[in-house]
Amino acid sequence: MEFAPEGPMAIPLWINGRPYLTVGDSFFDVINPATGQARHRVPMCGADEAAQAVAAARDAQGAWADMGPSARQLCLGRLADALERYAGHFAKMLSQESGRAEEMASAEVTAAVAGLRAMSVGETGVAALVVDDSQPLAGLVAAAVPALLAGATLVVKPSPKAPSAAFALCELATRNDWPAGVLNLVHGDGPAIEGLCAAGVDYLVFAGAEALGAQVGELAAQHGTAFATVG
């Protein structure tokens, strides 16, 4: 990790199986609501970073699809087991970025573990996942698993308010032998979403609040990108 100028530690992007360091024009402070202090910063990405993440996902998609459903399910199962082992660590991250009690954060981790073991199958291709800060981990998993089981590769854009769990999940997947490029991450807001659409993702999925989902859907529609939501 690198330090943003005159600020707290920046969380990198995750592209092609490893951290990707970029210095954008602006950073977003990740605030602990309980203390009011900035824990981290994230670079606010645009078209260039989005295009690199989509390219990595596109390069990995054929091999991931060719692995077959049993092999992909095995990868998800390994990630579920690893997340369960690090449940306390993830719960602490969620609590610090949401201000929720650790019991509630632990419940979200438990839901995410169960979600990684689910069997719902969606569409293949290259997908962008946009996740708000209401359920940064469980919402991500709910949107990601059907796509992954179908053979899709992903670029995740978490909320800049709560990015740590998504980044840590990408790192945990790589540590558990996931192929590089299957799970990628960029930070940002509207320009990052537009960049993902412009880079040619096959579809975009939003997980979170309905009002924000409508705004994301409008951006997708402007680029002719197929759009779906996860409640």
C-alpha positions in Angstrom: 0.0 0.0 0.0 1.0 3.6 -0.6 0.2 6.8 1.2 -2.0 9.4 -0.3 -0.5 12.9 -0.2 -0.7 14.2 3.3 -3.2 11.7 4.4 -3.9 8.2 5.7 -2.9 5.0 4.0 -4.5 4.5 0.6 -6.2 1.2 -0.4 -5.0 0.2 -3.8 -7.0 -1.2 -6.7 -6.9 -4.9 -7.3 -6.2 -5.9 -10.9 -5.1 -9.2 -12.4 -4.5 -10.9 -9.1 -2.5 -8.2 -7.3 -2.6 -4.7 -5.9 -2.5 -2.0 -8.4 -1.2 1.4 -7.3 -2.5 4.5 -8.9 -2.4 8.2 -8.0 -5.5 9.9 -9.1 -6.5 13.5 -9.1 -8.5 13.1 -5.9 -8.9 10.8 -2.9 -11.9 9.9 -0.8 -11.4 9.7 3.0 -12.8 6.5 4.5 -14.2 7.7 7.9 -14.9 5.7 11.0 -18.4 7.0 12.0 -17.8 6.2 15.6 -14.7 8.4 15.9 -14.9 10.8 12.9 -11.4 9.9 12.0 -10.2 8.9 8.5 -9.0 5.3 8.5 -7.9 5.1 4.9 -8.2 6.8 1.6 -9.2 5.5 -1.8 -8.2 6.9 -5.2 -11.1 8.1 -7.2 -10.7 6.2 -10.5 -11.8 7.0 -14.0 -11.8 5.6 -17.5 -8.2 4.5 -17.6 -8.2 2.4 -14.5 -11.6 0.9 -15.3 -10.4 -0.1 -18.8 -7.4 -1.9 -17.3 -9.6 -3.8 -14.8 -12.0 -4.8 -17.6 -9.2 -5.9 -19.8 -7.8 -8.2 -17.1 -11.3 -9.6 -16.5 -11.8 -10.2 -20.3 -8.4 -11.9 -20.6 -9.3 -14.3 -17.7 -12.9 -15.0 -18.7 -12.3 -17.8 -21.2 -10.2 -19.9 -19.0 -12.5 -19.4 -16.0 -15.5 -20.5 -18.0 -13.6 -23.5 -19.4 -12.9 -24.7 -15.8 -16.4 -25.9 -15.6 -19.0 -25.4 -12.8 -17.5 -27.9 -10.4 -14.1 -26.3 -10.4 -15.6 -22.8 -10.0 -17.7 -24.1 -7.1 -14.6 -25.5 -5.5 -12.9 -22.1 -5.7 -15.9 -20.4 -4.1 -15.9 -23.1 -1.4 -12.3 -22.5 -0.6 -13.0 -18.8 -0.4 -15.9 -19.4 2.0 -13.7 -21.5 4.2 -11.0 -18.8 4.3 -13.5 -16.1 5.0 -14.9 -18.1 7.9 -11.4 -18.4 9.3 -10.9 -14.6 9.1 -14.4 -13.8 10.2 -13.3 -11.7 13.1 -10.9 -9.6 11.0 -13.6 -8.9 8.4 -16.2 -8.1 11.1 -13.8 -5.5 12.6 -13.3 -3.9 9.2 -17.0 -3.7 8.6 -17.7 -2.3 12.0 -15.0 0.4 11.7 -16.3 1.6 8.4 -20.0 1.4 9.2 -20.1 2.3 12.8 -22.3 -0.8 13.5 -21.8 -3.0 16.5 -19.4 -5.9 15.9 -22.3 -8.3 16.4 -24.1 -6.9 13.4 -20.9 -6.9 11.4 -20.3 -10.5 12.4 -23.8 -11.4 11.1 -22.9 -9.9 7.8 -19.8 -11.9 7.5 -21.8 -15.1 8.4 -24.3 -14.2 5.6 -21.4 -13.7 3.2 -19.9 -17.1 4.0 -23.3 -18.7 3.4 -23.6 -16.8 0.2 -20.3 -18.1 -1.2 -21.7 -21.6 -0.7 -24.9 -20.8 -2.5 -25.8 -22.4 -5.8 -27.6 -19.7 -7.7 -26.4 -19.4 -11.3 -26.6 -16.2 -13.3 -25.0 -15.0 -16.6 -21.5 -15.5 -18.0 -19.3 -12.8 -19.6 -17.6 -9.9 -18.0 -19.6 -8.2 -15.3 -19.2 -5.0 -13.3 -20.6 -5.0 -9.7 -21.4 -1.8 -8.0 -22.0 -2.2 -4.2 -23.2 0.5 -1.8 -22.2 0.8 1.9 -25.3 -0.8 3.4 -23.9 -4.3 3.1 -20.4 -4.0 1.7 -19.5 -7.7 2.0 -22.8 -9.6 1.9 -24.1 -7.4 -0.9 -21.0 -8.0 -2.9 -21.2 -11.8 -2.4 -24.9 -11.9 -3.3 -24.2 -10.1 -6.6 -21.0 -11.9 -7.4 -21.7 -15.6 -6.8 -24.3 -16.2 -9.5 -22.1 -14.6 -12.0 -19.0 -16.4 -10.9 -20.8 -19.8 -10.9 -21.9 -19.1 -14.5 -18.4 -18.5 -15.6 -18.3 -14.7 -15.5 -15.3 -12.7 -14.4 -15.8 -9.5 -12.4 -14.8 -5.9 -11.8 -16.1 -4.8 -8.4 -16.6 -1.1 -7.5 -17.3 -0.9 -3.8 -18.6 2.2 -2.1 -15.8 4.6 -1.3 -17.3 4.8 2.2 -16.7 1.1 2.9 -14.1 -0.4 0.5 -11.9 -2.5 2.9 -13.9 -5.7 3.0 -14.1 -5.9 -0.8 -10.4 -5.3 -1.3 -9.6 -7.9 1.4 -11.9 -10.5 -0.3 -10.0 -10.0 -3.6 -6.7 -10.6 -1.8 -8.1 -13.6 0.1 -9.3 -15.1 -3.2 -5.8 -14.8 -4.7 -4.3 -16.4 -1.6 -6.6 -19.3 -2.1 -5.4 -20.0 -5.7 -8.1 -18.2 -7.7 -6.9 -17.4 -11.2 -5.6 -13.9 -11.8 -8.1 -11.6 -13.4 -11.3 -13.4 -12.2 -11.9 -10.8 -9.4 -10.8 -7.2 -9.9 -11.5 -4.0 -8.0 -11.6 -0.3 -8.8 -12.5 2.6 -6.5 -14.6 5.7 -7.3 -18.1 6.9 -8.1 -19.8 8.0 -11.3 -16.7 8.4 -13.5 -15.5 4.9 -12.5 -18.9 3.4 -13.3 -19.1 5.1 -16.6 -15.5 3.9 -17.3 -16.6 0.3 -16.7 -19.5 0.7 -19.1 -17.4 2.4 -21.7 -14.8 -0.3 -21.4 -17.4 -2.8 -22.6 -18.5 -4.9 -19.7 -21.3 -7.3 -20.7 -23.6 -6.2 -17.9 -23.6 -4.3 -14.6 -25.2 -5.4 -11.3 -26.0 -3.1 -8.5 -26.3 -4.3 -4.9 -27.8 -1.8 -2.4 -30.3 0.9 -1.8 -33.0 1.4 -4.4 -32.5 5.1 -4.9 -28.8 4.8 -5.6 -29.5 1.8 -7.8 -31.7 4.0 -10.0 -28.8 6.5 -10.5 -26.4 3.7 -11.4 -29.0 2.2 -13.8 -29.2 5.6 -15.5 -25.5 5.6 -16.1 -25.7 2.1 -17.5 -28.5 3.0 -19.8 -26.5 6.0 -21.2 -23.9 3.5 -22.4 -26.3 0.8 -23.5 -25.1 -1.6 -20.8 -27.4 -4.3 -19.5 -28.3 -3.6 -15.9 -29.7 -5.6 -13.0 -30.1 -5.1 -9.2 -29.7 -7.3 -6.2 -31.9 -6.4 -3.2 
